[in-house]
Amino acid sequence: MRARWDIFCSVVDNYGDIGVTWRLARQLVVEHACDVCLWVDDLRAFERMCPAIDVRQDLQWQEGVQVRHWPAEWVAAPAADVVIAAFACQLPPEYMEAMSAHERVPLWMNLDYLSAEEWVVGCHKLPSVKFKGVQKFFFFPGFRPGTGGLLREAGLLEQRQAFQQDASAQQHFLQALGVSPTAGARLISLFAYENAGLASWLEVLSTDGRATHLLVPEGRILGDVQRWLGLDRLAAGDIHQRGALTVQVIAFVRQEQYDRLLWCCDFNAVRGEDSFVRAQWAGRPLLWHIYRQDEDIHLDKLDAFLELYTADLSPDARAALIGLWQAWNTEADMAQAWKRLLEHWPEVSLHAETWCLEQGLQADLATALVQFYESWI
């Protein structure tokens, strides 16, 4: 009998958390033949990522995954064999009681936030709290051996490499989105939180000697783009040019389309967790806008990743990349930081592909979760 998996997702970052859990749920179904129920407290946010979702339905099936609305007032439901609380969300007390009454004690895991910090290795798979005989375990995604790895579907890197080697496939994909960059233009995607440093970056792109085509999926950064352009309104489908910079707003797309958008671009600015990982699988230089936390804890996480990610770069290229990321995440002036990065473009481009392939040697997150369950039983 196949194990039943319940994944609980409380939407905080609109797309990062639901993006991760939706990818995980589908991969567990497709590649590991698991019965998966994804509990989501905000179906409206989920709808942007999965347009087939009916926000009026409390229970529905999407791509082999049972999707259930997680209501504020819990309705009794049986506990699963494997229970995942994504990003430290608190399970309903009634569900925890159901876990304790389960015929066989479930495996209860807290799927934590992605981090490159060294302490993660020591905490991965450690027991946490216990509730009436049900033990919770920490499960940490990560970049280092000894962590849970990253979400990566089977054959993803091979698909990506084939797509990037097929200019016609890229052209057709972009045309379907209404994107037709001029020949030789640098293609950049921008998905970020609000950032006061954006104006200085757009300014330097607009005065560059090389044309840039900037693709902006609908999201929180759109207001800053609109202000820099001096417009009263900016929406999907709009295209505006300022000097060497063409700005194009595109509609929010499904995850598989977003992956291919990243694969098409020369440089990707991403945010949160889901798009951050997918940009790494694109094998292209990237810029991460990390989710802000109290007391600037997020900057420690940023520095930990940069230390790991830039370890094999030359000192000058390393300093340039770190300088750009730090400027972006402190909302500082981006002009000089961007120019310095361009001086090392061949090296950082090669490094992005090398890093991707090295990370691809580790077990993926879904497989690591299944293996942990199999060893636990």
N, C-alpha and C positions, 0 to 999 in steps of 0.2 A: 504494500500500500504506500502510495506517494505521501511524502511529508507535506503538511499544510504550513504555509508561511504567511504571517501577518506582518505587514510593514506599516508603521504609523508615521505620518508626515504632518507636522504642524507648519503651515506656510508662514515664513518670516521674511524671506528675501525675495518673495514673488516667484523667482525662477530658479535660483540656485538649489534650494532644498527640494522642491518638487521635481526639478530637472534630474537630480541625482537619483531620487527614489523611483521615478518613472523609468529611467534607463535600467536601474537595477532590477525592478520587478519584471520587466520584459525579458531581460537576459536570463533571469532565473527560470522563466517559463520556457523560452525558446531553446536554451542551451543545456539546461539541467532538468527539464521536465518536472519542475516544481509546481504545486498548486499555490498560487500567490493571490493574496488579497491586499490591496493598497488602500489604506484608510487616509483620507485627505480632509482637512477641516475647511479648505477654501477651494471649492470646485471652479469658481470664477477664474482664479489664477491658473488653475490646471487647464482650463478651456483654451487659453492662449497657446499652450504647448500641444494640446490634443483637441483640435476643433470638433472632433466627433463626440466629445463629452456632452451629455445632456445635464446641465446644472440643476434641473428639477428632479432628477432621479437619484434616490439615495443609494441604489444598488444597480450596477450595470457592468457589462463586460466590454473591455477595450483591448484588442490585440492579445487576447488570451489571458489577460489579467482581470480579476474581479476588482472593480473599483467601488469603494463604498464611502459615502459621506460620513465624516467623523463629527457627529453633532455635539453641540454644547451640552445638551442633556442626553446622556448616554442611553442607548437602547441595548438591552441584554443581547450578547452575542457570545458564542462559544470561543474559547481560547484555541489558538493554533499550536502546532508542534514546535514551531520556531517563531519567536516574536522579536521583531526589530523595532526599537525606538530610535528613529532617525534624528540625529543632531540633538540628543539629550532631551527630546520632548517627553513630557510626563504622561504616562498611560492613564486612562480613566481608572479610578479606584475600583469600579465594578468589574472592569476587565481583569485587573490584577487579582481580584477575588476568584474570578473564573479560572485564571492560570493556576492558582493554588489548589483548586478543586479538580483540575484536569486529571484524567485517569493516569496519564504519564506526565511527569514534570516536564514542562516545555523548556527549550533552550531560549533564554531571554538575553538579548544583546543590545547594548547601546552603541549604535553605529555613529561614531564621533565625527567631528569636523576634521577635514584634511589638514595635516600639518607636517612640515619638514623638520620640526624641532627634534633634537636627539632623544629627549625623554620619552617620546612616543613609543620607541622600540621597547623600552622597559615596561611600559604600561599595557601594551597590546595583549589582549586575551586575559588580562588579570581579572579576578573576580571583583565585583563591586558590591552593592548592597544586596541583601537577601530579603525577600518578602514571603513569610509563611512557608519556608522551605524551597522557594523558587529563587535560584541564584541568578543575578545579573552579571554579565561579563562586558568588559570594555572591548570594543573592536575598532581599531584605528586604521583608516586608509593611510597610505603614505608612499613615500618615494624611496625609502631605505629598505634593504633586506630586513626581514623580521617584523614588517608591518603587513597590513592587509592589502597593500598594492592599490592600484587605480582601476576604475571602471574601464574596461576595454573589451568590446565584443570580439568574438572569434573572427579572424580575417580582416579586421579593421585596417591595420597598417598596410596590408597588401592592396586592399581596395583604394586606400588613399594614394598610394604610390602609383597605381595604375591610372587613377583619375588625373593626377598631376602630370603624368606623362602624355596625356591625351588632350591636346589643345582644343580639338573640336568639341569634346565632351564638356570642357570648361566653358567654352563659348556658348554652347547651347544652354547650359545650366544658367549662366548669367543672363542670357537673353530672355529666358523664361521668367526671370525676376525683373525684367525691364532694364537691365544694366548693360551698357555698351561703352566701355572705357575706350579712350583714344589709344592708338598704338603707342607703346612705350610708356604709358602712364603707370605710376606706382599705385597698386590697388591696396587700400587699407580698410579694414573693418573696425568700427568703433561701437563697443557695447560697454557702458560704464555707468557708474553713479554720477550724481552731480559733481562737477569739479571746476573750481575757479581757475585752475591752471590751463583749461582747455583753450581759452582765447589766445594765449601766447603760442600754443602749438599750431592752431589753425593759421595764425598770422605767419609763422615761419614757413608753413606748407604753401601758403598762397604766394609767397615771394621766392620760392625755390626755383632753381634752374630746370628742374624736372617736374612734369605735370603729375599731380596726385588726384586719384579718384577715391573719395572717401565714402564708404557705405555705412549708413547709420541705421541699424534696425530700431524700430520704435522702442523707446525706453526712457529711463530717467534722465539721460544726458541730453535729450532732445531740446529741453528748454535752454541749456547753455549754448547749443549750436544755433538755435533760433536767435538768441540775443546777439551773438557774434555777427550773424548775417544781417541783423537789423530789421528783422521781419516781425510782423504781428502774429503770423501763423506759420506753422511748419508741420507737414503731415506726410504720410507714406505716399510715394509717387513724386514728390517734389524734387526738383533738381535745380541747384543754384551754383553759379560759378563766380569765384573771386580770384582774379589773377590766375595763378597756376593750379589753383585748387577747385575741383568740382565736388560739391557736396550733394549726395543723393540719399534720401530717406527711403528705406524699404520696409515693407510690412513685416511684422513678426512672423517667423516661419517655423515649421516643424523641426524637431531636433535633427533629423537626417539631412534636411536642407541646410540647416545652420552649419552642420559639419562640413558640407561641401562648399559652403560660402567661405569658411575658414581655409579650406584646402586651396581655394582659388586665389586668396589674397597673399600679398607679399609680406604683410605685417598685420597682426591682429591685436587690438586692444580689447581686453575682456575683463569681466568682473566676477566676484563671488567665487563659486566653486565649480559648478558644472562646466561653464564655458572656459574656465581656466584650464581644466584637464583636457577638454576637447581641442583647445588651441595648441597644447603640447603635442597631441597626437597629429596635428596638422604638419608638424615638422618645419614650421616657419617662425621667424622671430616674433616675440609677443611682448605685450605690456599688460601687467595685471593690476587691476584696481581692487584691492582687498577690501572686504567688508569692514567698516570702521567699528571699533569696540571701545568701551570705556577705558580711560587711563592709557590709551594708545597701546593696548596689549597687541593689537593687530600688527603694529610695526615690528614687534619681536618676531612674529610669525613670518612677516615679509622678509626680514633680515635672515632668518633661518633658511628660507627657501633660496634666497639669493646666494647665500654662502655655498649651498649645495649645487645650485644650478650653474654658477659661474666658476666653479673650482678649476675647470680645465681650460678656461679662456686665458689669453695673454693678459698681463697686468693692465695694459691700456684699454683693451676691449672690455675687460671685467669692470674697470672703473667707469667706463662709458655707459655700460648697461645698468649697473647699479645706480649711477647718477640719474639716469632717465626714470627708473622705477621709483626712486626716492622722491624725485621732483613731482611726479604724478600723484603719489600717495600722500604728499604733504601740500598739494595744491600750489606748488611753487612755479616759477617761470620755467617753461619747457623749451624755449628757443635754443639756448646754447646746449642743453642736454641732448636735444634731438640732433643737432649738427654734429656733436661729438660721436653719437652712435653711428651716424652715416659714414663717418671716417673708418669705421670698423665693420661695415656691412658684410663683406664676404665672410669674415670670420664668424660673426654672430649668426649668419644664415647657415653655414655649415654646422655650427655648434647646435643649432635648434634641431636639425635632422639627427645628429649623433645622439643627443639627449633623448629624443623620441625613441630611437631604436634601442638604446640601453634600457629605458624604462619598460619597453615592450618585452624584455627578456624575463621580467618578473611575472609571477602568477597574477591574474587579474582579480579584482575585488570580489566579483560574484563567485568565481571558482574558490577563492580563499574562504568565503563564508560557507559554502557547501562543504568544503573539506573540514572546516572546523566543526560543523554539525555532525558529519559522518564520524569523526574521531570522538566526538562527545558522546554519541549514542553507543 
